[in-house]
Amino acid sequence: MITPAQSRAARALIDWSREQLAETSRVALRTIVDFERGARAPREVTALAIERAFAEAGVTFLDGSYSGSGGPGVRLRDPL
């Protein structure tokens, strides 16, 4: 599951507001806000909807093992 920091970074990378993420993922704005603040973790189905919205926008999530000692991160997928 993505981290709150990854969600904020992914939005910045593709220049999305929280409102755009909520609309695209069909997740309540309050849920996005609470997740990104670290106030509560979303249910698995909700987290998958958020990840799917980012993936469709070209975002790839990196876990700690892929990115070495840098920890989790985000990047844009190479254009096809």
PDB file with SEQRES, HELIX, SHEET and CRYST1 records, atoms N, CA, C and O in Angstrom:
SEQRES   1 A   80  MET ILE THR PRO ALA GLN SER ARG ALA ALA ARG ALA LEU          
SEQRES   2 A   80  ILE ASP TRP SER ARG GLU GLN LEU ALA GLU THR SER ARG          
SEQRES   3 A   80  VAL ALA LEU ARG THR ILE VAL ASP PHE GLU ARG GLY ALA          
SEQRES   4 A   80  ARG ALA PRO ARG GLU VAL THR ALA LEU ALA ILE GLU ARG          
SEQRES   5 A   80  ALA PHE ALA GLU ALA GLY VAL THR PHE LEU ASP GLY SER          
SEQRES   6 A   80  TYR SER GLY SER GLY GLY PRO GLY VAL ARG LEU ARG ASP          
SEQRES   7 A   80  PRO LEU                                                      
HELIX    1 AA1 PRO A    4  ILE A   14  1                                  11    
HELIX    2 AA2 ARG A   18  SER A   25  1                                   8    
HELIX    3 AA3 LEU A   29  ARG A   37  1                                   9    
HELIX    4 AA4 GLU A   44  GLU A   56  1                                  13    
HELIX    5 AA5 GLY A   68  GLY A   70  5                                   3    
SHEET    1 AA1 2 VAL A  59  LEU A  62  0                                        
SHEET    2 AA1 2 GLY A  73  LEU A  76 -1                                        
CRYST1    1.000    1.000    1.000  90.00  90.00  90.00 P 1           1          
ATOM      1  N   MET A   1       0.837  -1.177   0.000  1.00  0.00           N  
ATOM      2  CA  MET A   1       0.000   0.000   0.000  1.00  0.00           C  
ATOM      3  C   MET A   1       0.887   1.247   0.000  1.00  0.00           C  
ATOM      4  O   MET A   1       1.941   1.273   0.635  1.00  0.00           O  
ATOM      5  N   ILE A   2       0.451   2.258  -0.709  1.00  0.00           N  
ATOM      6  CA  ILE A   2       1.223   3.487  -0.762  1.00  0.00           C  
ATOM      7  C   ILE A   2       1.151   4.219   0.578  1.00  0.00           C  
ATOM      8  O   ILE A   2       0.227   4.027   1.368  1.00  0.00           O  
ATOM      9  N   THR A   3       2.146   5.052   0.802  1.00  0.00           N  
ATOM     10  CA  THR A   3       2.194   5.831   2.035  1.00  0.00           C  
ATOM     11  C   THR A   3       1.546   7.198   1.810  1.00  0.00           C  
ATOM     12  O   THR A   3       1.375   7.619   0.666  1.00  0.00           O  
ATOM     13  N   PRO A   4       1.187   7.886   2.879  1.00  0.00           N  
ATOM     14  CA  PRO A   4       0.666   9.243   2.722  1.00  0.00           C  
ATOM     15  C   PRO A   4       1.649  10.157   1.980  1.00  0.00           C  
ATOM     16  O   PRO A   4       1.239  10.957   1.139  1.00  0.00           O  
ATOM     17  N   ALA A   5       2.929  10.037   2.288  1.00  0.00           N  
ATOM     18  CA  ALA A   5       3.938  10.865   1.618  1.00  0.00           C  
ATOM     19  C   ALA A   5       3.993  10.555   0.121  1.00  0.00           C  
ATOM     20  O   ALA A   5       4.148  11.466  -0.692  1.00  0.00           O  
ATOM     21  N   GLN A   6       3.868   9.286  -0.247  1.00  0.00           N  
ATOM     22  CA  GLN A   6       3.861   8.930  -1.664  1.00  0.00           C  
ATOM     23  C   GLN A   6       2.653   9.523  -2.370  1.00  0.00           C  
ATOM     24  O   GLN A   6       2.759   9.967  -3.513  1.00  0.00           O  
ATOM     25  N   SER A   7       1.520   9.537  -1.710  1.00  0.00           N  
ATOM     26  CA  SER A   7       0.327  10.121  -2.319  1.00  0.00           C  
ATOM     27  C   SER A   7       0.524  11.616  -2.552  1.00  0.00           C  
ATOM     28  O   SER A   7       0.204  12.126  -3.625  1.00  0.00           O  
ATOM     29  N   ARG A   8       1.048  12.314  -1.554  1.00  0.00           N  
ATOM     30  CA  ARG A   8       1.297  13.751  -1.717  1.00  0.00           C  
ATOM     31  C   ARG A   8       2.315  14.006  -2.827  1.00  0.00           C  
ATOM     32  O   ARG A   8       2.150  14.920  -3.635  1.00  0.00           O  
ATOM     33  N   ALA A   9       3.373  13.184  -2.859  1.00  0.00           N  
ATOM     34  CA  ALA A   9       4.411  13.344  -3.881  1.00  0.00           C  
ATOM     35  C   ALA A   9       3.865  13.041  -5.277  1.00  0.00           C  
ATOM     36  O   ALA A   9       4.195  13.733  -6.240  1.00  0.00           O  
ATOM     37  N   ALA A  10       3.044  12.021  -5.379  1.00  0.00           N  
ATOM     38  CA  ALA A  10       2.464  11.661  -6.676  1.00  0.00           C  
ATOM     39  C   ALA A  10       1.571  12.779  -7.191  1.00  0.00           C  
ATOM     40  O   ALA A  10       1.601  13.111  -8.376  1.00  0.00           O  
ATOM     41  N   ARG A  11       0.777  13.358  -6.300  1.00  0.00           N  
ATOM     42  CA  ARG A  11      -0.075  14.472  -6.718  1.00  0.00           C  
ATOM     43  C   ARG A  11       0.762  15.643  -7.196  1.00  0.00           C  
ATOM     44  O   ARG A  11       0.425  16.285  -8.191  1.00  0.00           O  
ATOM     45  N   ALA A  12       1.849  15.926  -6.495  1.00  0.00           N  
ATOM     46  CA  ALA A  12       2.725  17.031  -6.899  1.00  0.00           C  
ATOM     47  C   ALA A  12       3.378  16.742  -8.252  1.00  0.00           C  
ATOM     48  O   ALA A  12       3.522  17.637  -9.084  1.00  0.00           O  
ATOM     49  N   LEU A  13       3.765  15.501  -8.460  1.00  0.00           N  
ATOM     50  CA  LEU A  13       4.427  15.107  -9.696  1.00  0.00           C  
ATOM     51  C   LEU A  13       3.552  15.313 -10.923  1.00  0.00           C  
ATOM     52  O   LEU A  13       4.037  15.703 -11.985  1.00  0.00           O  
ATOM     53  N   ILE A  14       2.259  15.049 -10.767  1.00  0.00           N  
ATOM     54  CA  ILE A  14       1.347  15.199 -11.910  1.00  0.00           C  
ATOM     55  C   ILE A  14       0.458  16.435 -11.791  1.00  0.00           C  
ATOM     56  O   ILE A  14      -0.463  16.634 -12.583  1.00  0.00           O  
ATOM     57  N   ASP A  15       0.754  17.260 -10.786  1.00  0.00           N  
ATOM     58  CA  ASP A  15       0.059  18.532 -10.582  1.00  0.00           C  
ATOM     59  C   ASP A  15      -1.444  18.347 -10.383  1.00  0.00           C  
ATOM     60  O   ASP A  15      -2.254  19.028 -11.011  1.00  0.00           O  
ATOM     61  N   TRP A  16      -1.801  17.418  -9.503  1.00  0.00           N  
ATOM     62  CA  TRP A  16      -3.195  17.173  -9.158  1.00  0.00           C  
ATOM     63  C   TRP A  16      -3.494  17.750  -7.787  1.00  0.00           C  
ATOM     64  O   TRP A  16      -2.654  17.691  -6.889  1.00  0.00           O  
ATOM     65  N   SER A  17      -4.662  18.297  -7.624  1.00  0.00           N  
ATOM     66  CA  SER A  17      -5.151  18.710  -6.312  1.00  0.00           C  
ATOM     67  C   SER A  17      -5.749  17.483  -5.620  1.00  0.00           C  
ATOM     68  O   SER A  17      -5.953  16.436  -6.233  1.00  0.00           O  
ATOM     69  N   ARG A  18      -6.017  17.644  -4.352  1.00  0.00           N  
ATOM     70  CA  ARG A  18      -6.716  16.564  -3.640  1.00  0.00           C  
ATOM     71  C   ARG A  18      -8.088  16.335  -4.256  1.00  0.00           C  
ATOM     72  O   ARG A  18      -8.561  15.202  -4.344  1.00  0.00           O  
ATOM     73  N   GLU A  19      -8.715  17.414  -4.675  1.00  0.00           N  
ATOM     74  CA  GLU A  19     -10.038  17.301  -5.305  1.00  0.00           C  
ATOM     75  C   GLU A  19      -9.969  16.481  -6.596  1.00  0.00           C  
ATOM     76  O   GLU A  19     -10.849  15.665  -6.868  1.00  0.00           O  
ATOM     77  N   GLN A  20      -8.914  16.707  -7.390  1.00  0.00           N  
ATOM     78  CA  GLN A  20      -8.767  15.932  -8.626  1.00  0.00           C  
ATOM     79  C   GLN A  20      -8.556  14.457  -8.330  1.00  0.00           C  
ATOM     80  O   GLN A  20      -9.115  13.596  -9.009  1.00  0.00           O  
ATOM     81  N   LEU A  21      -7.748  14.164  -7.317  1.00  0.00           N  
ATOM     82  CA  LEU A  21      -7.528  12.768  -6.934  1.00  0.00           C  
ATOM     83  C   LEU A  21      -8.833  12.143  -6.463  1.00  0.00           C  
ATOM     84  O   LEU A  21      -9.151  11.013  -6.834  1.00  0.00           O  
ATOM     85  N   ALA A  22      -9.580  12.861  -5.658  1.00  0.00           N  
ATOM     86  CA  ALA A  22     -10.858  12.335  -5.165  1.00  0.00           C  
ATOM     87  C   ALA A  22     -11.807  12.040  -6.321  1.00  0.00           C  
ATOM     88  O   ALA A  22     -12.449  10.991  -6.354  1.00  0.00           O  
ATOM     89  N   GLU A  23     -11.890  12.962  -7.260  1.00  0.00           N  
ATOM     90  CA  GLU A  23     -12.785  12.775  -8.402  1.00  0.00           C  
ATOM     91  C   GLU A  23     -12.339  11.609  -9.281  1.00  0.00           C  
ATOM     92  O   GLU A  23     -13.154  10.778  -9.680  1.00  0.00           O  
ATOM     93  N   THR A  24     -11.056  11.554  -9.576  1.00  0.00           N  
ATOM     94  CA  THR A  24     -10.544  10.511 -10.471  1.00  0.00           C  
ATOM     95  C   THR A  24     -10.622   9.126  -9.839  1.00  0.00           C  
ATOM     96  O   THR A  24     -10.947   8.150 -10.516  1.00  0.00           O  
ATOM     97  N   SER A  25     -10.324   9.036  -8.546  1.00  0.00           N  
ATOM     98  CA  SER A  25     -10.328   7.737  -7.869  1.00  0.00           C  
ATOM     99  C   SER A  25     -11.711   7.344  -7.358  1.00  0.00           C  
ATOM    100  O   SER A  25     -11.944   6.198  -6.973  1.00  0.00           O  
ATOM    101  N   ARG A  26     -12.636   8.326  -7.363  1.00  0.00           N  
ATOM    102  CA  ARG A  26     -13.979   8.116  -6.817  1.00  0.00           C  
ATOM    103  C   ARG A  26     -13.933   7.760  -5.335  1.00  0.00           C  
ATOM    104  O   ARG A  26     -14.669   6.904  -4.844  1.00  0.00           O  
ATOM    105  N   VAL A  27     -13.025   8.466  -4.644  1.00  0.00           N  
ATOM    106  CA  VAL A  27     -12.866   8.323  -3.195  1.00  0.00           C  
ATOM    107  C   VAL A  27     -13.234   9.663  -2.581  1.00  0.00           C  
ATOM    108  O   VAL A  27     -12.908  10.709  -3.142  1.00  0.00           O  
ATOM    109  N   ALA A  28     -13.898   9.647  -1.458  1.00  0.00           N  
ATOM    110  CA  ALA A  28     -14.319  10.881  -0.801  1.00  0.00           C  
ATOM    111  C   ALA A  28     -13.122  11.771  -0.485  1.00  0.00           C  
ATOM    112  O   ALA A  28     -12.074  11.295  -0.050  1.00  0.00           O  
ATOM    113  N   LEU A  29     -13.294  13.054  -0.707  1.00  0.00           N  
ATOM    114  CA  LEU A  29     -12.234  14.020  -0.436  1.00  0.00           C  
ATOM    115  C   LEU A  29     -11.776  13.923   1.019  1.00  0.00           C  
ATOM    116  O   LEU A  29     -10.574  13.970   1.281  1.00  0.00           O  
ATOM    117  N   ARG A  30     -12.684  13.791   1.954  1.00  0.00           N  
ATOM    118  CA  ARG A  30     -12.324  13.684   3.371  1.00  0.00           C  
ATOM    119  C   ARG A  30     -11.405  12.490   3.610  1.00  0.00           C  
ATOM    120  O   ARG A  30     -10.487  12.569   4.427  1.00  0.00           O  
ATOM    121  N   THR A  31     -11.643  11.384   2.905  1.00  0.00           N  
ATOM    122  CA  THR A  31     -10.804  10.192   3.035  1.00  0.00           C  
ATOM    123  C   THR A  31      -9.399  10.492   2.537  1.00  0.00           C  
ATOM    124  O   THR A  31      -8.419  10.101   3.170  1.00  0.00           O  
ATOM    125  N   ILE A  32      -9.292  11.188   1.403  1.00  0.00           N  
ATOM    126  CA  ILE A  32      -7.979  11.561   0.852  1.00  0.00           C  
ATOM    127  C   ILE A  32      -7.240  12.451   1.850  1.00  0.00           C  
ATOM    128  O   ILE A  32      -6.068  12.220   2.146  1.00  0.00           O  
ATOM    129  N   VAL A  33      -7.926  13.460   2.361  1.00  0.00           N  
ATOM    130  CA  VAL A  33      -7.312  14.400   3.313  1.00  0.00           C  
ATOM    131  C   VAL A  33      -6.817  13.652   4.550  1.00  0.00           C  
ATOM    132  O   VAL A  33      -5.674  13.838   4.967  1.00  0.00           O  
ATOM    133  N   ASP A  34      -7.664  12.813   5.136  1.00  0.00           N  
ATOM    134  CA  ASP A  34      -7.281  12.065   6.333  1.00  0.00           C  
ATOM    135  C   ASP A  34      -6.114  11.125   6.061  1.00  0.00           C  
ATOM    136  O   ASP A  34      -5.209  11.004   6.887  1.00  0.00           O  
ATOM    137  N   PHE A  35      -6.128  10.464   4.920  1.00  0.00           N  
ATOM    138  CA  PHE A  35      -5.040   9.554   4.552  1.00  0.00           C  
ATOM    139  C   PHE A  35      -3.735  10.318   4.417  1.00  0.00           C  
ATOM    140  O   PHE A  35      -2.728   9.918   5.000  1.00  0.00           O  
ATOM    141  N   GLU A  36      -3.731  11.404   3.664  1.00  0.00           N  
ATOM    142  CA  GLU A  36      -2.495  12.144   3.429  1.00  0.00           C  
ATOM    143  C   GLU A  36      -1.972  12.832   4.692  1.00  0.00           C  
ATOM    144  O   GLU A  36      -0.772  13.087   4.795  1.00  0.00           O  
ATOM    145  N   ARG A  37      -2.836  13.133   5.640  1.00  0.00           N  
ATOM    146  CA  ARG A  37      -2.406  13.699   6.926  1.00  0.00           C  
ATOM    147  C   ARG A  37      -1.894  12.617   7.867  1.00  0.00           C  
ATOM    148  O   ARG A  37      -1.270  12.918   8.885  1.00  0.00           O  
ATOM    149  N   GLY A  38      -2.157  11.354   7.526  1.00  0.00           N  
ATOM    150  CA  GLY A  38      -1.772  10.251   8.399  1.00  0.00           C  
ATOM    151  C   GLY A  38      -2.746  10.041   9.543  1.00  0.00           C  
ATOM    152  O   GLY A  38      -2.427   9.354  10.514  1.00  0.00           O  
ATOM    153  N   ALA A  39      -3.931  10.627   9.436  1.00  0.00           N  
ATOM    154  CA  ALA A  39      -4.932  10.512  10.493  1.00  0.00           C  
ATOM    155  C   ALA A  39      -5.573   9.128  10.533  1.00  0.00           C  
ATOM    156  O   ALA A  39      -5.944   8.638  11.599  1.00  0.00           O  
ATOM    157  N   ARG A  40      -5.698   8.506   9.370  1.00  0.00           N  
ATOM    158  CA  ARG A  40      -6.256   7.148   9.322  1.00  0.00           C  
ATOM    159  C   ARG A  40      -5.866   6.494   8.006  1.00  0.00           C  
ATOM    160  O   ARG A  40      -5.676   7.161   6.989  1.00  0.00           O  
ATOM    161  N   ALA A  41      -5.753   5.191   8.054  1.00  0.00           N  
ATOM    162  CA  ALA A  41      -5.432   4.426   6.855  1.00  0.00           C  
ATOM    163  C   ALA A  41      -6.730   4.065   6.143  1.00  0.00           C  
ATOM    164  O   ALA A  41      -7.713   3.698   6.787  1.00  0.00           O  
ATOM    165  N   PRO A  42      -6.737   4.168   4.819  1.00  0.00           N  
ATOM    166  CA  PRO A  42      -7.948   3.790   4.085  1.00  0.00           C  
ATOM    167  C   PRO A  42      -8.128   2.276   4.054  1.00  0.00           C  
ATOM    168  O   PRO A  42      -7.177   1.517   4.241  1.00  0.00           O  
ATOM    169  N   ARG A  43      -9.356   1.860   3.817  1.00  0.00           N  
ATOM    170  CA  ARG A  43      -9.601   0.431   3.607  1.00  0.00           C  
ATOM    171  C   ARG A  43      -8.836  -0.014   2.363  1.00  0.00           C  
ATOM    172  O   ARG A  43      -8.476   0.805   1.518  1.00  0.00           O  
ATOM    173  N   GLU A  44      -8.597  -1.296   2.263  1.00  0.00           N  
ATOM    174  CA  GLU A  44      -7.811  -1.826   1.142  1.00  0.00           C  
ATOM    175  C   GLU A  44      -8.425  -1.467  -0.209  1.00  0.00           C  
ATOM    176  O   GLU A  44      -7.701  -1.065  -1.119  1.00  0.00           O  
ATOM    177  N   VAL A  45      -9.719  -1.600  -0.356  1.00  0.00           N  
ATOM    178  CA  VAL A  45     -10.385  -1.295  -1.624  1.00  0.00           C  
ATOM    179  C   VAL A  45     -10.221   0.188  -1.972  1.00  0.00           C  
ATOM    180  O   VAL A  45     -10.090   0.542  -3.143  1.00  0.00           O  
ATOM    181  N   THR A  46     -10.229   1.042  -0.966  1.00  0.00           N  
ATOM    182  CA  THR A  46     -10.057   2.481  -1.184  1.00  0.00           C  
ATOM    183  C   THR A  46      -8.628   2.783  -1.598  1.00  0.00           C  
ATOM    184  O   THR A  46      -8.399   3.559  -2.526  1.00  0.00           O  
ATOM    185  N   ALA A  47      -7.662   2.175  -0.916  1.00  0.00           N  
ATOM    186  CA  ALA A  47      -6.256   2.375  -1.270  1.00  0.00           C  
ATOM    187  C   ALA A  47      -5.991   1.916  -2.695  1.00  0.00           C  
ATOM    188  O   ALA A  47      -5.245   2.565  -3.428  1.00  0.00           O  
ATOM    189  N   LEU A  48      -6.593   0.807  -3.092  1.00  0.00           N  
ATOM    190  CA  LEU A  48      -6.413   0.309  -4.461  1.00  0.00           C  
ATOM    191  C   LEU A  48      -7.009   1.275  -5.483  1.00  0.00           C  
ATOM    192  O   LEU A  48      -6.449   1.444  -6.566  1.00  0.00           O  
ATOM    193  N   ALA A  49      -8.126   1.907  -5.158  1.00  0.00           N  
ATOM    194  CA  ALA A  49      -8.730   2.887  -6.063  1.00  0.00           C  
ATOM    195  C   ALA A  49      -7.816   4.100  -6.230  1.00  0.00           C  
ATOM    196  O   ALA A  49      -7.683   4.633  -7.332  1.00  0.00           O  
ATOM    197  N   ILE A  50      -7.194   4.531  -5.151  1.00  0.00           N  
ATOM    198  CA  ILE A  50      -6.251   5.654  -5.217  1.00  0.00           C  
ATOM    199  C   ILE A  50      -5.048   5.274  -6.064  1.00  0.00           C  
ATOM    200  O   ILE A  50      -4.644   6.027  -6.949  1.00  0.00           O  
ATOM    201  N   GLU A  51      -4.478   4.115  -5.796  1.00  0.00           N  
ATOM    202  CA  GLU A  51      -3.317   3.652  -6.561  1.00  0.00           C  
ATOM    203  C   GLU A  51      -3.659   3.500  -8.043  1.00  0.00           C  
ATOM    204  O   GLU A  51      -2.845   3.845  -8.899  1.00  0.00           O  
ATOM    205  N   ARG A  52      -4.838   2.994  -8.354  1.00  0.00           N  
ATOM    206  CA  ARG A  52      -5.258   2.806  -9.735  1.00  0.00           C  
ATOM    207  C   ARG A  52      -5.368   4.150 -10.458  1.00  0.00           C  
ATOM    208  O   ARG A  52      -4.951   4.271 -11.610  1.00  0.00           O  
ATOM    209  N   ALA A  53      -5.919   5.145  -9.794  1.00  0.00           N  
ATOM    210  CA  ALA A  53      -6.040   6.481 -10.400  1.00  0.00           C  
ATOM    211  C   ALA A  53      -4.663   7.045 -10.730  1.00  0.00           C  
ATOM    212  O   ALA A  53      -4.454   7.599 -11.809  1.00  0.00           O  
ATOM    213  N   PHE A  54      -3.734   6.901  -9.806  1.00  0.00           N  
ATOM    214  CA  PHE A  54      -2.371   7.376 -10.065  1.00  0.00           C  
ATOM    215  C   PHE A  54      -1.713   6.580 -11.192  1.00  0.00           C  
ATOM    216  O   PHE A  54      -1.046   7.158 -12.051  1.00  0.00           O  
ATOM    217  N   ALA A  55      -1.894   5.274 -11.194  1.00  0.00           N  
ATOM    218  CA  ALA A  55      -1.294   4.437 -12.238  1.00  0.00           C  
ATOM    219  C   ALA A  55      -1.801   4.829 -13.617  1.00  0.00           C  
ATOM    220  O   ALA A  55      -1.029   4.880 -14.574  1.00  0.00           O  
ATOM    221  N   GLU A  56      -3.094   5.107 -13.721  1.00  0.00           N  
ATOM    222  CA  GLU A  56      -3.662   5.524 -15.001  1.00  0.00           C  
ATOM    223  C   GLU A  56      -3.116   6.877 -15.452  1.00  0.00           C  
ATOM    224  O   GLU A  56      -3.123   7.189 -16.643  1.00  0.00           O  
ATOM    225  N   ALA A  57      -2.641   7.682 -14.492  1.00  0.00           N  
ATOM    226  CA  ALA A  57      -2.041   8.981 -14.813  1.00  0.00           C  
ATOM    227  C   ALA A  57      -0.550   8.864 -15.085  1.00  0.00           C  
ATOM    228  O   ALA A  57       0.107   9.864 -15.377  1.00  0.00           O  
ATOM    229  N   GLY A  58      -0.002   7.640 -14.991  1.00  0.00           N  
ATOM    230  CA  GLY A  58       1.400   7.417 -15.322  1.00  0.00           C  
ATOM    231  C   GLY A  58       2.353   7.386 -14.152  1.00  0.00           C  
ATOM    232  O   GLY A  58       3.569   7.425 -14.346  1.00  0.00           O  
ATOM    233  N   VAL A  59       1.832   7.318 -12.942  1.00  0.00           N  
ATOM    234  CA  VAL A  59       2.680   7.292 -11.749  1.00  0.00           C  
ATOM    235  C   VAL A  59       3.035   5.851 -11.396  1.00  0.00           C  
ATOM    236  O   VAL A  59       2.183   4.963 -11.429  1.00  0.00           O  
ATOM    237  N   THR A  60       4.291   5.635 -11.062  1.00  0.00           N  
ATOM    238  CA  THR A  60       4.775   4.352 -10.573  1.00  0.00           C  
ATOM    239  C   THR A  60       5.261   4.549  -9.144  1.00  0.00           C  
ATOM    240  O   THR A  60       5.947   5.526  -8.845  1.00  0.00           O  
ATOM    241  N   PHE A  61       4.910   3.635  -8.274  1.00  0.00           N  
ATOM    242  CA  PHE A  61       5.344   3.706  -6.890  1.00  0.00           C  
ATOM    243  C   PHE A  61       6.539   2.800  -6.682  1.00  0.00           C  
ATOM    244  O   PHE A  61       6.555   1.660  -7.147  1.00  0.00           O  
ATOM    245  N   LEU A  62       7.540   3.309  -5.982  1.00  0.00           N  
ATOM    246  CA  LEU A  62       8.757   2.562  -5.694  1.00  0.00           C  
ATOM    247  C   LEU A  62       8.758   2.181  -4.228  1.00  0.00           C  
ATOM    248  O   LEU A  62       8.486   3.011  -3.360  1.00  0.00           O  
ATOM    249  N   ASP A  63       9.066   0.916  -3.956  1.00  0.00           N  
ATOM    250  CA  ASP A  63       9.177   0.525  -2.553  1.00  0.00           C  
ATOM    251  C   ASP A  63      10.639   0.655  -2.128  1.00  0.00           C  
ATOM    252  O   ASP A  63      11.508   0.931  -2.954  1.00  0.00           O  
ATOM    253  N   GLY A  64      10.896   0.462  -0.881  1.00  0.00           N  
ATOM    254  CA  GLY A  64      12.248   0.627  -0.354  1.00  0.00           C  
ATOM    255  C   GLY A  64      13.262  -0.301  -0.982  1.00  0.00           C  
ATOM    256  O   GLY A  64      14.416   0.090  -1.159  1.00  0.00           O  
ATOM    257  N   SER A  65      12.872  -1.521  -1.326  1.00  0.00           N  
ATOM    258  CA  SER A  65      13.836  -2.472  -1.891  1.00  0.00           C  
ATOM    259  C   SER A  65      14.269  -2.064  -3.294  1.00  0.00           C  
ATOM    260  O   SER A  65      15.416  -2.294  -3.677  1.00  0.00           O  
ATOM    261  N   TYR A  66      13.362  -1.457  -4.069  1.00  0.00           N  
ATOM    262  CA  TYR A  66      13.709  -1.030  -5.420  1.00  0.00           C  
ATOM    263  C   TYR A  66      14.587   0.209  -5.391  1.00  0.00           C  
ATOM    264  O   TYR A  66      15.536   0.322  -6.167  1.00  0.00           O  
ATOM    265  N   SER A  67      14.276   1.127  -4.507  1.00  0.00           N  
ATOM    266  CA  SER A  67      14.962   2.408  -4.494  1.00  0.00           C  
ATOM    267  C   SER A  67      16.175   2.424  -3.568  1.00  0.00           C  
ATOM    268  O   SER A  67      16.740   3.483  -3.297  1.00  0.00           O  
ATOM    269  N   GLY A  68      16.572   1.251  -3.084  1.00  0.00           N  
ATOM    270  CA  GLY A  68      17.751   1.193  -2.227  1.00  0.00           C  
ATOM    271  C   GLY A  68      17.483   1.827  -0.879  1.00  0.00           C  
ATOM    272  O   GLY A  68      16.388   1.708  -0.329  1.00  0.00           O  
ATOM    273  N   SER A  69      18.487   2.497  -0.354  1.00  0.00           N  
ATOM    274  CA  SER A  69      18.360   3.082   0.980  1.00  0.00           C  
ATOM    275  C   SER A  69      17.512   4.344   0.984  1.00  0.00           C  
ATOM    276  O   SER A  69      17.262   4.914   2.046  1.00  0.00           O  
ATOM    277  N   GLY A  70      17.062   4.794  -0.196  1.00  0.00           N  
ATOM    278  CA  GLY A  70      16.262   6.003  -0.270  1.00  0.00           C  
ATOM    279  C   GLY A  70      14.843   5.832   0.229  1.00  0.00           C  
ATOM    280  O   GLY A  70      14.148   6.826   0.439  1.00  0.00           O  
ATOM    281  N   GLY A  71      14.391   4.611   0.426  1.00  0.00           N  
ATOM    282  CA  GLY A  71      13.041   4.368   0.903  1.00  0.00           C  
ATOM    283  C   GLY A  71      12.013   4.468  -0.208  1.00  0.00           C  
ATOM    284  O   GLY A  71      12.375   4.544  -1.382  1.00  0.00           O  
ATOM    285  N   PRO A  72      10.740   4.467   0.147  1.00  0.00           N  
ATOM    286  CA  PRO A  72       9.672   4.522  -0.845  1.00  0.00           C  
ATOM    287  C   PRO A  72       9.698   5.838  -1.622  1.00  0.00           C  
ATOM    288  O   PRO A  72      10.140   6.868  -1.112  1.00  0.00           O  
ATOM    289  N   GLY A  73       9.222   5.784  -2.854  1.00  0.00           N  
ATOM    290  CA  GLY A  73       9.173   6.993  -3.675  1.00  0.00           C  
ATOM    291  C   GLY A  73       8.171   6.859  -4.800  1.00  0.00           C  
ATOM    292  O   GLY A  73       7.396   5.904  -4.850  1.00  0.00           O  
ATOM    293  N   VAL A  74       8.193   7.832  -5.708  1.00  0.00           N  
ATOM    294  CA  VAL A  74       7.317   7.836  -6.873  1.00  0.00           C  
ATOM    295  C   VAL A  74       8.101   8.304  -8.081  1.00  0.00           C  
ATOM    296  O   VAL A  74       9.119   8.984  -7.948  1.00  0.00           O  
ATOM    297  N   ARG A  75       7.631   7.944  -9.243  1.00  0.00           N  
ATOM    298  CA  ARG A  75       8.206   8.426 -10.502  1.00  0.00           C  
ATOM    299  C   ARG A  75       7.156   8.319 -11.582  1.00  0.00           C  
ATOM    300  O   ARG A  75       6.146   7.633 -11.428  1.00  0.00           O  
ATOM    301  N   LEU A  76       7.413   9.015 -12.687  1.00  0.00           N  
ATOM    302  CA  LEU A  76       6.530   8.896 -13.845  1.00  0.00           C  
ATOM    303  C   LEU A  76       7.010   7.755 -14.718  1.00  0.00           C  
ATOM    304  O   LEU A  76       8.209   7.567 -14.925  1.00  0.00           O  
ATOM    305  N   ARG A  77       6.067   7.010 -15.215  1.00  0.00           N  
ATOM    306  CA  ARG A  77       6.365   5.890 -16.111  1.00  0.00           C  
ATOM    307  C   ARG A  77       6.934   6.449 -17.410  1.00  0.00           C  
ATOM    308  O   ARG A  77       6.543   7.530 -17.851  1.00  0.00           O  
ATOM    309  N   ASP A  78       7.840   5.725 -18.010  1.00  0.00           N  
ATOM    310  CA  ASP A  78       8.382   6.129 -19.303  1.00  0.00           C  
ATOM    311  C   ASP A  78       7.256   6.172 -20.330  1.00  0.00           C  
ATOM    312  O   ASP A  78       6.398   5.290 -20.339  1.00  0.00           O  
ATOM    313  N   PRO A  79       7.248   7.192 -21.203  1.00  0.00           N  
ATOM    314  CA  PRO A  79       6.207   7.254 -22.232  1.00  0.00           C  
ATOM    315  C   PRO A  79       6.290   6.030 -23.149  1.00  0.00           C  
ATOM    316  O   PRO A  79       7.374   5.509 -23.410  1.00  0.00           O  
ATOM    317  N   LEU A  80       5.154   5.589 -23.622  1.00  0.00           N  
ATOM    318  CA  LEU A  80       5.125   4.419 -24.526  1.00  0.00           C  
ATOM    319  C   LEU A  80       5.583   4.779 -25.890  1.00  0.00           C  
ATOM    320  O   LEU A  80       5.622   3.923 -26.774  1.00  0.00           O  
TER     321      LEU A  80                                                      
END                                                                             
